[in-house]
């Protein structure tokens, strides 16, 4: 069965393979550009909910916990986020806490959580300031013959050399530039260009907080028009964009 990846909004992606239907960094309510509802997402029948780190746009301002609870599926994140939701007695379903830098085998998947350098960030709203934003992690997920890389927020570091050395990435979901990444879009474009040059994923979906004018994406296309990313297909930045891997 081909794998499918759909961008729902911000860092929220829906990954479908023969055996799994993964929600990664699910955030729906008050997420700019997202037209789906919590009920819509539940109708998609996720099998697992994964959260890269505890900042509001990735923890989903509680959406991630609600979706896992109501779908009765495992909640997977780093040990800091898991500790928080357990301490607050928010989680009513099974869970898996992964230490940053560790690799686990779970429900037919190989899941690695790698610590990633987070860009400077704006002040976190007080309602979510107690959710642990560190460590900021990337997921490398291997399932049903595919290898996915999902990164919520990032700056380039040597960890991408490790990812490239150990994996052939079929599809990467990478943050280009947005409200939660406090550096100029020019630096963000350089950041992503370096990651693509090193990791060389076969397929790329660039994400972050939606802006219908797509200023960062347009600037990225212009800045890289004379660059060939080896064996890499970059898809237009559009909420609802779905790609099929064969």
C-alpha angles and dihedrals in degrees: 000000000000117000119240129204123192126186109221097176143297104001094334112121130171110215118193126188132157093276106023142050106194129192110200119192093345114200120160115149114079090358106142113246096010113125097175121100131215088258091053090052092050089053088060087067102224117205096199139012117215127190123193097199142337103263111123098255091053103035080047096228087283096318091112093057094044092050093050092046096048095042090045091227133136119280112217127191143121117302093257094059091042090051090052097050091045094047090050090046090234098133120082099169138060120292146189123209115199121196112232109265094025133119124211137181112224135162092345095313135106107219124186123185113201124189110244128194109252120218120239107286138205121250112290116237111256092241090066103026093104094058105099109249093186137110094043106204143188123217123225104190124187116190138145093357097310133105118210130189117201121182122179100191129353155165120203116268139152091273087084089061088055091050091050094047094052103035146041101216115215094187133007127197106200133177111240103182137316150139094296094053109075104203134088117280089241089062090045091054091050088048094055093041090058092048093050092047092054104035098037097198116192093229130023133195113187115208149170138121107345122250113174089213089058094209096169094046092048090049090048092052091049094046094049101038091112095043123092113208104208113249091340128133115199115199126214113269104250131139107242092031110149127191129192122214117205 
